[in-house]
Amino acid sequence: MSELIVPSLAEMTAKGETPEVLFWVGCAGSFDDRAKKITRSMAKLLQKANVKFAVLGTEESCTGDPAKRAGNEFLFQMQAFTNIQVMNAYQVKKIVTTCPHCFNTLKNEYPELGGNYEVMHHTQLLQQLLNEGKLSIEGGKFKGKRITYHDACYLGRANDVYEAPRDLIERLDSEFVEMKRSKAKGLCCGAGGAQMFKEPEKGNKDVNIERTEDALETSPDIIATGCPFCNTMLTDGVKNKEKEGSIKVFDLAELIAQASDL
């Protein structure tokens, strides 16, 4: 595997080149040490598939999702307008992101502010690349492993993306086990609505513990996620149950990258 080189949109534009897709990294993927691994896995997969992509780098700012969910519409619009000005100046057409919060905001809330782009979640793009033969999975790495999948709220219920993540798991030659509460009846990980950035209110049980218990009922070897927030919450839940030695939490990009020997 050649060295991972991720060009910025500014560098690519300076050379007179245009990327096929802008990889929107997001706050978690940029700053959270755990989520950076998801970012690297996705970048490696895009590179392997020969997809011409770029990132905004220092020109990327938060989409404004946490501000909007926390009720600060003014701050959201300020953040959104800044991003839209930058992307429109570069004539961005297509975006992929590993974060369902970014995905939902860019796809559904930016158009009314003047930001019209084709926005894909990374599970959708990976499914497309596999279907087109641009990526291939070496079978066997996950043979005999039980994998369950947690539907992220902003991917599933908000945008009806249920099949792409499951299709990726089916290709891993593993045993896929569905949680009782899944798809449209899935339970939040507890981090949505800007809850990621604050301590939970007093109650009988934290939401992420409840959701982790749903996952543990399936006796999984791996809990698959498609969202950095969900990944954090379920990892914390697994640690709370002292199961981190036997159960791993991985993003689907990481699983596909591992299966592709990246």
Buried (B, 14 or more C-beta within 10 A) or exposed (E): EEEEEBBBBBEBBEEEEBBEBBBBBBBBBBEBEEBBBBBBBBBBBBBBBEBEBBBBBEBBBBBBBBBBBBEBEEBBBEBBBBBBEBBEEBEBBBBBBBBBBBBBBBBEBBEEBEBBBEBBBBBBBBBBBBEEEBBEBEEEBBEEBBBBBBBBBBBBBBBEBBEBBBBBBEBBBBBBBEBEBBBEEBBBBBBBBBBBEEEEEEEEEBBBBBBBBBBBEBEBBBBBBBBBBBBBBBBBBBEBBEBEEEBBBBBBBBBBBBBBEB
